[in-house]
Amino acid sequence: MLPNLPTLRFSDSRSFFLMAGPCVIENEKMAYPIVETILKLTEELSIPFIFKASYKKANRSKLDSFMGIGDEKALRILDNIRTTYQVPVVTDIHTAEEARIAANYVDVLQIPAFLCRQTDLLIAAGETGKVINIKKGQFLSGESMQFAVDKVSSTGNENIVLTERGNMFGYGDLVVDYRNINAMQKSGFPVVLDVTHSLQQPNQSGGVTGGQPDLIGLIAKAGIAVGVDGIFLETHPDPGKALSDGANMLRLSLLPELLKQLSAIREVVSGF
């Protein structure tokens, strides 16, 4: 059953919620052991969990980059995950038509950071009535995300989540400005920290995004310490073999210890 995301604010809960999974559906079998591992762990730690996987990757640098196994095939896998494991699912959309299609298969529609100003996309997503997770553009301030919120809420849909994922720092690096979390929380909606994408090193000369996965724990812990409502991260059993964004993903075997640490920090901070 989908967690009531709008109430999962720092002031209302001693926990945080987790959006996690592989970057993209790579084949029919790869996602199931990942969701089983994360679900077992989050149930033990009482962390509300939303499974994340893109059904296709439209925003790639190189023409030959992996984009997906076919839209309908991947969406059916996501739908099977949500019904089999009774876990909510989030996936990216890129056009107004995709919003209407994907809404039949998932619980949360995610607006990629590069598209967070696309009016027709935001309105179409809002009109589905699904929870809409809007990633903050790498070129925007937290305060400016209120305009994206206004576009979705103009449809009557108040099921909105905002996600911080770093700001461009030169051509090939990102930095997290934790002030953006506070700024976006003033909208009244939950705010998520996308840990792994904040550690990307985009625009590499080879056309494949790099990353700094060794800093995942650092960024995530700081996010919990400043009161973020949710943590987003991509994880894979073997990031080196992942077909998308492997350079900044967390190895799945490292997730248990990280979540235990984040839970401990949240327990301390929530007492203040």
Phi, psi and omega per residue, in radians:
M1 nan 2.375 -3.067
L2 -1.147 2.205 3.074
P3 -1.032 2.596 3.105
N4 -1.363 1.419 -2.963
L5 -0.972 -0.727 -3.104
P6 -1.049 -0.338 3.136
T7 -1.655 -0.091 -3.103
L8 -1.465 0.968 3.095
R9 -1.571 2.708 -3.097
F10 -0.976 -0.672 -3.086
S11 -1.269 -0.282 -3.050
D12 -1.826 -0.208 -2.993
S13 -2.445 2.528 3.072
R14 -1.527 -0.014 3.131
S15 -2.066 3.124 2.999
F16 -2.187 2.823 3.065
F17 -1.804 2.763 -3.016
L18 -2.133 2.207 2.928
M19 -1.863 2.047 -3.052
A20 -2.684 2.669 3.123
G21 2.759 -3.025 3.140
P22 -1.313 2.832 3.137
C23 -1.050 -0.800 -3.028
V24 -2.567 2.680 3.020
I25 -1.224 2.017 -3.052
E26 -1.629 -0.548 3.116
N27 -2.865 -3.091 -3.032
E28 -1.246 -0.395 -3.000
K29 -1.866 -0.412 -2.918
M30 -1.131 -0.549 -3.014
A31 -1.348 -0.491 -3.004
Y32 -1.121 -0.820 3.098
P33 -1.148 -0.472 3.114
I34 -1.207 -0.840 -3.131
V35 -1.142 -0.643 3.117
E36 -1.096 -0.745 3.141
T37 -1.127 -0.826 -3.095
I38 -1.192 -0.709 -3.121
L39 -1.088 -0.772 3.121
K40 -1.065 -0.760 -3.107
L41 -1.170 -0.801 -3.098
T42 -1.213 -0.530 3.067
E43 -1.168 -0.703 3.125
E44 -1.120 -0.598 -3.070
L45 -1.732 0.050 -3.135
S46 0.981 0.810 3.094
I47 -1.883 2.061 3.065
P48 -1.014 2.350 -2.978
F49 -2.191 2.348 3.030
I50 -2.159 2.139 -3.115
F51 -1.363 2.319 -3.125
K52 -2.037 2.308 2.944
A53 -2.856 2.372 3.068
S54 -1.384 2.458 3.073
Y55 -1.505 -0.302 2.948
K56 -2.783 2.735 3.132
K57 -1.994 1.878 -3.089
A58 -1.619 -0.444 -3.054
N59 -1.724 1.256 -3.140
R60 -1.892 2.640 3.136
S61 -1.340 -0.848 -3.047
K62 -1.680 2.567 -3.130
L63 -1.055 -0.603 -3.070
D64 -1.638 0.185 3.096
S65 -1.167 2.568 -3.137
F66 -1.120 2.232 -3.121
M67 -1.941 -0.386 3.131
G68 2.629 3.085 -3.084
I69 -1.776 0.146 -3.049
G70 2.027 2.275 -2.998
D71 -1.011 -0.955 -3.061
E72 -1.145 -0.692 3.139
K73 -1.068 -0.796 -3.122
A74 -1.220 -0.684 3.123
L75 -1.121 -0.632 3.112
R76 -1.181 -0.587 3.060
I77 -1.129 -0.763 3.111
L78 -1.094 -0.718 3.126
D79 -1.138 -0.660 3.117
N80 -1.168 -0.638 3.103
I81 -1.105 -0.804 -3.084
R82 -1.160 -0.589 -3.126
T83 -1.464 -0.648 -3.114
T84 -1.231 -0.767 -3.044
Y85 -1.763 -0.058 -3.131
Q86 0.931 0.842 3.125
V87 -2.202 2.402 3.096
P88 -1.186 2.680 -3.052
V89 -2.246 2.443 3.066
V90 -2.118 2.461 3.087
T91 -2.539 2.725 3.128
D92 -1.345 2.598 2.965
I93 -2.268 2.758 -3.036
H94 -2.259 -0.295 -3.131
T95 -2.420 2.879 3.112
A96 -1.067 -0.667 3.134
E97 -1.163 -0.684 3.091
E98 -1.088 -0.626 3.113
A99 -1.019 -0.806 -3.103
R100 -1.188 -0.603 -3.136
I101 -1.314 -0.907 -3.059
A102 -1.109 -0.490 -3.129
A103 -1.043 -0.377 3.124
N104 -1.357 -0.183 -3.012
Y105 -2.116 -0.349 -3.028
V106 -2.282 3.009 -3.109
D107 -1.742 -0.534 -3.087
V108 -2.224 2.233 3.069
L109 -1.735 2.248 -3.074
Q110 -1.885 2.245 3.099
I111 -1.637 2.028 3.134
P112 -1.046 2.656 -3.054
A113 -1.000 -0.733 -3.119
F114 -1.121 -0.309 -3.047
L115 -1.932 0.194 -3.008
C116 -1.214 -0.146 3.103
R117 -1.840 0.064 -3.086
Q118 -1.366 1.799 -3.013
T119 -1.038 -0.825 -3.093
D120 -1.117 -0.621 3.120
L121 -1.186 -0.797 -3.127
L122 -1.111 -0.718 -3.135
I123 -1.203 -0.758 3.117
A124 -1.079 -0.704 3.106
A125 -1.111 -0.815 3.134
G126 -1.034 -0.646 -3.097
E127 -1.189 -0.298 3.098
T128 -1.267 -0.346 -3.095
G129 1.412 -0.021 3.123
K130 -1.317 2.907 2.957
V131 -1.190 2.328 -3.106
I132 -1.998 2.047 3.086
N133 -1.734 1.964 -3.114
I134 -1.782 2.044 3.084
K135 -1.422 2.347 3.131
K136 -1.236 2.290 3.108
G137 -1.027 2.553 -3.140
Q138 -1.154 -0.112 -3.062
F139 -1.998 0.159 -3.037
L140 -2.079 2.772 3.003
S141 -1.554 2.854 3.080
G142 -1.081 -0.687 -3.113
E143 -1.079 -0.627 -3.074
S144 -1.243 -0.231 3.122
M145 -1.223 -0.207 3.073
Q146 -1.048 -0.538 3.139
F147 -1.189 -0.636 3.069
A148 -1.170 -0.717 3.084
V149 -1.021 -0.774 -3.108
D150 -1.078 -0.633 -3.135
K151 -1.146 -0.783 3.132
V152 -1.201 -0.788 -3.091
S153 -1.187 -0.337 3.088
S154 -1.116 -0.324 3.113
T155 -1.495 -0.062 -3.069
G156 1.587 0.003 -3.134
N157 -1.629 2.004 3.123
E158 -1.845 0.211 3.114
N159 -1.538 1.395 -2.984
I160 -2.164 2.440 3.029
V161 -2.251 2.482 3.088
L162 -2.012 2.484 -3.076
T163 -2.222 2.208 3.013
E164 -1.493 2.335 3.135
R165 -2.478 0.522 3.052
G166 1.548 2.814 3.082
N167 -2.101 2.556 -3.139
M168 -1.038 2.373 3.120
F169 -2.246 1.547 -2.980
G170 1.365 -2.750 -3.058
Y171 -1.542 -0.426 -2.990
G172 -2.310 0.552 -3.121
D173 -2.696 2.831 3.107
L174 -2.300 2.636 3.011
V175 -2.282 2.612 3.090
V176 -1.728 2.121 3.034
D177 -1.748 1.798 -3.023
Y178 -1.183 -0.205 3.030
R179 -1.113 -0.463 -3.136
N180 -1.127 -0.540 3.125
I181 -1.103 -0.845 3.109
N182 -1.088 -0.731 -3.123
A183 -1.092 -0.744 -3.108
M184 -1.296 -0.531 3.098
Q185 -1.129 -0.397 3.104
K186 -1.162 -0.256 3.064
S187 -1.225 -0.301 -3.114
G188 1.618 0.032 -3.113
F189 -1.955 2.745 3.132
P190 -1.059 2.564 3.122
V191 -2.151 2.302 -3.104
V192 -1.935 2.549 2.991
L193 -1.831 2.027 3.053
D194 -1.455 1.725 -3.009
V195 -1.240 -0.849 -2.986
T196 -1.273 -0.677 3.117
H197 -1.256 -0.426 3.062
S198 -1.193 -0.250 -3.138
L199 -1.853 0.259 3.051
Q200 -1.223 2.695 2.951
Q201 -2.159 1.467 -3.020
P202 -1.317 3.013 3.027
N203 1.069 0.638 3.057
Q204 -1.235 2.703 -3.032
S205 -1.066 -0.501 -3.139
G206 -1.429 -0.078 3.121
G207 1.486 0.082 3.119
V208 -2.031 2.222 -3.093
T209 -1.123 2.372 3.055
G210 -1.663 -2.993 -3.132
G211 -3.012 3.044 3.128
Q212 -2.269 1.215 -3.066
P213 -1.117 -0.335 3.122
D214 -1.172 -0.231 -3.138
L215 -1.756 0.094 -3.102
I216 -1.004 -0.819 -3.130
G217 -1.071 -0.736 -3.133
L218 -1.062 -0.874 -3.108
I219 -1.139 -0.746 -3.119
A220 -1.138 -0.772 -3.133
K221 -1.102 -0.716 3.112
A222 -1.111 -0.670 3.115
G223 -1.095 -0.773 3.104
I224 -1.114 -0.683 -3.105
A225 -1.113 -0.576 -3.126
V226 -1.595 0.020 2.982
G227 1.687 0.462 3.100
V228 -1.112 2.598 -3.091
D229 -1.448 -0.513 -3.108
G230 -2.555 2.748 3.073
I231 -2.050 2.307 3.072
F232 -2.006 2.284 3.020
L233 -2.696 2.629 3.082
E234 -1.773 2.435 -3.054
T235 -2.462 2.656 -3.034
H236 -2.689 2.519 3.117
P237 -1.033 -0.569 -3.131
D238 -2.507 1.469 -3.083
P239 -0.926 -0.532 3.141
G240 -1.119 -0.370 3.128
K241 -1.853 0.024 3.131
A242 -1.115 2.537 -3.087
L243 -1.507 -0.107 3.119
S244 -2.703 2.323 3.042
D245 1.027 0.470 3.139
G246 -1.083 -0.467 -3.051
A247 -1.195 -0.333 -3.129
N248 -2.154 0.226 -3.137
M249 -1.517 2.742 3.075
L250 -1.553 2.314 3.036
R251 -1.122 2.305 -3.030
L252 -0.986 -0.619 -3.113
S253 -1.155 -0.299 -3.140
L254 -1.585 -0.160 -3.075
L255 -1.152 -0.736 -3.113
P256 -0.963 -0.850 -3.103
E257 -1.151 -0.683 3.137
L258 -1.108 -0.794 -3.127
L259 -1.145 -0.604 3.082
K260 -1.118 -0.726 3.124
Q261 -1.160 -0.750 -3.141
L262 -1.127 -0.685 3.109
S263 -1.112 -0.698 3.135
A264 -1.151 -0.720 3.110
I265 -1.131 -0.753 -3.138
R266 -1.079 -0.680 -3.141
E267 -1.069 -0.721 3.131
V268 -1.206 -0.870 -3.052
V269 -1.150 -0.615 -3.113
S270 -1.183 -0.238 3.121
G271 -1.445 -0.128 -3.115
F272 -1.610 nan nan
